[in-house]
Amino acid sequence: MAYVARHELLPAGARVLLMLSGGPDSMALLALVRLCDRRRRLGLRLSALHVDYGLRGADSDRDRRLTQQACAAAGVPLEIVRPDPPLSAPDFQEKARRYRLAAARRLSHARGGDLIAVGHNLDDQAETILYRLAKYAAPSSLMGMAPRAGRLVRPLLGVRAADVRGYCERRGIAWGEDHTNREEAYARNIVRLSVLPQLERLNPRVVESLGAAADVAREQQALLEELTADAWRVVVAAPAGGSPGELEGTPAAGGGERQGSQSIDLTAFARIPKALQPLVLRRLAGTVLGRDALLDRRLTQALLDLAVSPVGSAGVELRDGWVAVREHRRLQLRPTADRHVCPELCCGIPAPGAPPVTVRFCGRTLSLEQVRGPLPDAGVVFGSAALGLDERLDAVTLRHPRHTDRFRPLGLGAEVSLQRFLSAQKVPRDQRPRSLVLEADGTVAWVEVRGSGPGDAGRIDGLRGRVAESFRVTQSSALTVCVRRWPMAGRHDRTTGSSTPERPDRSVGPSEGEGGAG
């Protein structure tokens, strides 16, 4: 509890969503947060979420029952969600992590929550630090996980895993053992099972040492961020049509913000301390890749070589369709010439029965609406993308395809690469980067195509679309989200229903913004 108080993780009166897996850490989390609430009289309003992946047979059933029984005994409301379709390899762990966080954020938002609490412990912290140091040669890797990151809090981050288990045993708290944690099929398990035991031969308290190093690194990082911000103001150049230092931020997939085309002045860059130069370049890359994006040492060094080289013009490929180009003593980030790139746009969906909202993305004005019940003919009659839902959807993301996208289109019966699907639908190669993708709950829910076939649902700007199997509209659908092409002639007045030649209303919801026209 001292750790919780020191980092102010559980403010009085907060609505806290507990992430419960059924393992010892999460079951201890439930007990300790309630204990902290009682002893400090915090007046917390608790709820819980359990994600049942359904992949471990009887063990999955056991974990679900454990969380149900514990929450029922504690009087804590519990929500259980199941991925549909089930998650699969490759990258199952990363997919599962994204699904959990998306589900938690959605549920917390729906309940007006303040915080999401997870059960990471000090051993998890040590594993994270070692894993990131091995993968990314960046000093920020040493920071590990923060006690609080936005709305995400980690009350057990200062406690050893063995102490958590000991607490559960003394208190008679039941938990389930995840036997996949003992398999070296996953990178983090290799760190846990092989690397840490060897390091403990050198220092039995290596886990505590790594945790302390992370605390110091975060304190020093705060100073570095101040120095980097000062250097950034010196070197940043104006975006096209903007004033010096102006940043036009839009949400990024992966956290942080994405910006428009951004450049730095290389003459000023050469004058800042050399130790700050890589940090400024990482910040520059973060304006398009997301503020929390980690760059490996190779890419950071390539950017640094590009920035300090006396040679004329040159470029370095980043990722996600971006390139760094040096021209006229400026280093600028641009979309690659052969790829159409628009900033992703997270759009709030109105409540069922509320008037539609409109957003602008990639030069199009679209209307978003959520209605009760199934609309199986919505795509044909109204010319819309239609998503069938079992529960309310708070937001969708409008974006273009990524090379890593996977998609399970209605009528195909199998998950395929989105690029392969677009090719099979005979979407011209030069049009594929401009295809509209609707992402819901972290998965591709609908994609624009030129072809036709089972599951085609609507026309937006002349292109047909295919809905994902898990978002098909059926007679049992409780809700339907419709995304339509908004008439360009005028704006629907949400009060009077009249049409005026004004700009459409922007979306209202968890995130607001307007994508560029590309």
N, C-alpha and C positions, 0 to 999 in steps of 0.2 A: 504493500500500500504506500510505502514511502516513495517508491519509484513513480507510482501514479501521481502522487501529490507533487513531487518535484517537477515533473514534466506537465502538470496540469492536464492530464489526459481525460479526466471525467468531471467536467464542470457541473455544478449543481443544476438540477432541472433538465439536463440534456436528455434527448431521445436517442437511445443507443441501440443499434442493430448488432447483435452478436452473431458472428459466423461460426457455426457449430458443425464439425465434421463427424463427431462421435469419438475422436481420438482423445488421448489424455490431456493435450494442451487445451483443446476447445472446451472439454468438460470442466477442467479446472478454471478456465476463463469464466464460464457461467457462474461457478460457485464463488470465485474471488471477486468478481464485479458486484455480485449481490451482497457479499460480505462488506465490501468497501462502501456500498450504498447505505447499508444499515448503520455501520459504525460512524460514518462521517455525516449521516443524515443528508444525503445529497438529493434525494427526491428524484432519482433517475427513472425514466420511463423506458423499460427494456422490452425488446422483441428479439426474435432469433430467426435465422435462415439456415436451412440444411440443403445442400445440393446432393441429390442421389444420382450418381452417374450410372448405377445399375450394371456395372461391369465386373463386380467381384462376387456375384451370386449371393450366397448366404451371408457373407461378410457385409455386403451392402445393405441387406435387410436388417442385420444386427445393428449396424450403425444408425440406421433410420429409427429403429425402435428405441435405441438408447437416447437419442436426442428427444424423441417424443416423450419418453417417460420422464426424463430430467426436466424438460420444460413444463410438462403438466404438473409435476411436483412443486416446481418453483413458481407456478402461475405466470409463466412468460409465454406470450403468444409465439407460435412457431409456424413458419412458412416452409414448405418443402417443394423444391422445384426439380425437374428432371430434364436434361437436354433432349430435345427431339428435333432431328434424329440424334442418336447417341454420338458422342465424340469418339474419334478414332485416331490412330496413328496416321501420318507422322506428327511429331510435336504434340503428343497428347497432353503433356504437362502444361505447356504454354496455352493450348486451347482451353484446358480446364481452368487455368488461372484467369484467363480473360472472361470466360463464361461466369465464373464465381463473382468476379468484381462487377461485371455488367448486371448480373442478377441482384447483387447487393445494392448497387447504386439505384437501380430501378425501384426496388422495394422500399429503400430508405426514402427516396424522393416521394413515392406514392404516400408514405405515412408521415411526411413532414419531418423526417429524421434529421438529427444533427451530426451523429457520428456513426462510423462502422468500426467495430472492434474485432480484431483477429488475434489468434493465439500464438503468434511467433514468439519463440523463446530465445535465450542467449546462444544456445547451440545453433539454432537456425541463423542467427546473426553471423556467427563465425563461419558457417558454411557459405553464406552469401558473400562474405568478404573474400574468402579464398577462391570461390568460383569466379567472381568478377575480376579479381586480380589476375587469374589465369587466362581469362578471355579478353579483358580490356586492360591495356597498360596505361591506365589513367589514374591519377591520384584520387579522383572522386570515388573510385571503386572501394577505397579503404573506408568510406563513410558507412557502407553497408545500408541497413534499413533505419529510418528515423523513427523515434518513438511516436511521432505524429507527422503524417504527410497529408495535408489537406484535411479531409474529414475522416481519414483512416487512422486509427489509433492502435497501439500495440502495448497493452498493459503488462504483458509478461516478458517483454524484451530483456529485462534485466535478471531473469530467473533461469537457472540451468535446467535442462530437460529432466535430469535425474531428480531434481528437487520438485519439479512439477509432478512427476510420477509418485514421488514419496508423499506429497500432499494428498493426492488422490487416494493412495492406499490408506493413509491415516484417517481420512475422512469417510472412507467407504464409498468413494465415488467410482461408479462403474465406467469403463471405457472400452473401446474396441481397438484391436491391434491391426494396423494396415501392413500386411506382410509384404506388399510391394516396396515398402521402405527398406527392406533388407535385400533388395535385388539391385545389382549394379548396372541395370539397363538404362538408368537415368544418370545424367552427369552429376547432379547434386548428391545422389546416393554414393557415387564414387568418392566424393569429398568426405561424406559422412563416415563411410565404412572403411576407407583405405587411407585417405590423406590425413584426416584429423588424428586417428590413432597413432600414426607415425610421429606426428608433431607432438603429441602428448608424451612420447618417450623422451623428447628433449625438454619439454616443460609441461608438467601435469596440469598447469593452470593456463594452458594456451588459449582456451576458449575465453576465459576472463580477460586475458591480455588483448586478444583481438577485439573484444567488446569495448575495452578501455581505449584502444587505439581508434576505434570508430567514433567514440565520444569526442576525443581530441580532434580528430579529422573534421568532424562536423563544426566544432567551434572555430577551427582555423578556416574552414570553408566559408563561414560567414564573413570573415575578414577578406578572404580572396574575392568573394563576390562583390564586396564594396569596391575593392581596387579594380576589379574587372569592369564594373559599371562605370567607374571614372575613366578608365582607358577607352571603353566603348564610346562614351560621349565624345572623346577626342577624335576617334578614327572613323566613326560612322558617317556615311554619306547619305544624301537624301535619296529615297526611292523616286522613281519616275513621277514627276508631277507633285512631289512633296517638298517639305522643308527639311533642313538638316536635322537628323535624329528622329524623324517621324517614322513610326512603325504602325502599319495597318494590320492588326492582329486578327486572326480567325482561328477557330479550334483546330487542333491537330489530332490525328489518330494516335495514340501513344502518349498523350499527355502534353501539357504545355501549350504553346501557341505556334501556329504557322504564320508566316508573314508573306507579304508580296516580295517582288524582286528587291534585294537589299545589297548594298555594296559598302566597302570601307576604303578609305583613302590610304594608299600604301606609303606615301611620304610620311604621313602622321604615324602610321603603323610602325615604321622603322624606328621611330623615336621613343616608343613606349618600352618599358623594361622587357628584356627577352623572356623572363619567367612568365610574364603576362600574355605574351603573344599567342601561345597555344590556347590559352583560356579564351582570348578574344575570338580566335578562329572557331573554337567549339561553340561559342555563343552565336557567331555568324551562321554556322551550319544549323544550329538549333532553331533559327528563325524560319527555316523551311522544313526541317525534319522533325521538329517538336523539341521543346525546351529540355525534356528529360532524355533525349536520345543520347546513347553512349557511342562515341567514335573510337575505333581501335587505334592503336599507336601508328599503324601504317598509314591510315587515311589522314590522321592529324599531321604526321610528318610530311605527307604529300602536299597538304594545304600550306604548311609552313614553307616548304621549298618553293612552292608556287608564289607565295607572297613576297619572299625575299630575293627571288631570282632577278638578276639584272637584265635577263633576256626579255625581248618584247612581249608578244602575246602568246598565251598558252592556256591550257585548261586541265582540270582534274574532274573525273567522274565521281560523283557522290553516290547516292542511291535514291530509289523512289522517283527516278526521272529528273534528277537535278544535276547540274554541272557547275563547278566554280571556274570562272574565266578571269584572267588578268588582262586588262586593256587600259591604256592611257593612265597608268599609275593608280588604277583602281582594281580591286578584287570584287567581282560581282557573282552572285548566285542566280542562275537562270534555269528554266526548264530546258531539257535537252531538245534539240531541234526536231527530232523525230517523234516526240511525245507531247501530247496535249495534256496539260496539267492545270487543274483548277483546285483551289483550296477546298477541302472538305467542309460541308456545312451541316451542322447538327440542328435539326428543326423540331421545335416543340409541336406536339400533336394536340389539337383541342379535345376537350372531353366529349364523350358521346352526346350528340344532340346540340353541341355548341356550333356557332357559325364557322365556316371554313376559314382558314388563314392562308395567306399567300406568301411565297418566298421567291427569290430570284436566284437561279443557279445556272452558270455557264450560258448566259444570254437568254435563258428561258424564264418565264414566270409561271409558277406552278401553284395549284391550289391543293391544300391538304385538309382532309376531313375524316372524322371517325364517327361511324354510325352504329347503332345497335342492330344485331342480327346479321344473317347472311345476305349478301347481294351477289349471287352466283353469276348474274349477267352483267355485273358492273363494268367489266372490261369491254364488253361488246357494245352495250347500250350507251354508256357514258364516255367511252374512249379514255378509260383511266387504268392506272395500275391499282389492283385490288389485292389487299392482304387480309386473309382470314385469321382471326385471333380468338383465343380462349379467355384472355384477360386484357385489360386496358393497356395500350401502348402509349408511353409518355413522349417518346421522341424517335425519329428516324434520322439517319445520316444520308445525305445526298453526296455522291462522289462518283469518280470514274473507276474503272477496273484497276486492280493491282495484279502484278504477276503472280502473287502468292494466293490469290483468291481461289477458294473451292466452292462448288455450287452443286446442289442436288435438285435439278429442275423437275418440275411436275411432269410425269409421263415417262421419264427415263429410267427411274428405279435404281439409280446409282449416283454416287457423288463423283464429280469430274472437275478437272481444272476449268476455271471460268474462261480462260483463253482458248482452251480446246473446244468448249461449248460454243463460243462465239464463232470460231472457225467453222464448226460443223453446221451452224446456222447460216453460213455463207455471208456473214457480216464482213464487208470489205476491210482489209487490213488497216487502211488509213482511217477507217471510221471506228474501229474497236476502242482506241483510247478515249473517244468522245462518248461512248455508250454510257447511259445513265444507270447507276447502281443505287438501289435502295438497301441500306443496311439497317437491320433491326436486331437489337440485343447482341451485337457483335458478329452477326452472320449475314450473308447475302440473302435477302428476302425476295428481291425482284431485280431483273436486269433487262435492259432494252436490247432488242434484236430486230433484224430486218426479215427474219424468216417467219414461218408459221408452223403450227403444229399443236399437239395437246398441251394445254396449260397456257397458251398465249393469253395474255390478259391486258389488252388495251393498246391504245396508240397515244404516244406522247410525242408531239412534234413530228408525226408521220412515221415513227418507228414502233413496231410491235414489241411486246415484252413477254417474258416467261417468269412465272412465279415459282418460288421454291416449294418443294413438296410439303414442308412443314408450315407454310403460310398459305396453302390453298384455301379457297373459300368453299365451304361445304354447308349443308343444311344445319349442321350442329355448331357452326361458327357463332360465338357469342357477339363478336364485334367485327366490323370490316373497316379497314383504313383505305381510303381512296385518294390517290394522287392524280390530279388532272392537269392538263394544259390549260392555263388561264387565258381567257380571251385578251388579246393585246389592245383591243379597241377602247377599253375603259376599265374602271375599277368598280367592283361590287361593294356598295356601301353596306356595311354590316348592320346598320341600324334601320335604314329605309329601304334597302334592296335596290336602290337606284344605281345607275351606271354613270360614272364621271370619267373624264380623260386624265385622271391623276395616276400617280404611281401606286401600285398595289400595296396593301398593308403587309408589313413583314411578319414573319412568324413570331408567335409568343410562346415561350416555354422554357425549359431548363437552359437552353442556349439560344442565343439570337445571333444572326449574322447573315451576310450576303456573300455568296461565292462570286469569284471573278468571272468575267466573260470568257476568259481563256483566249 
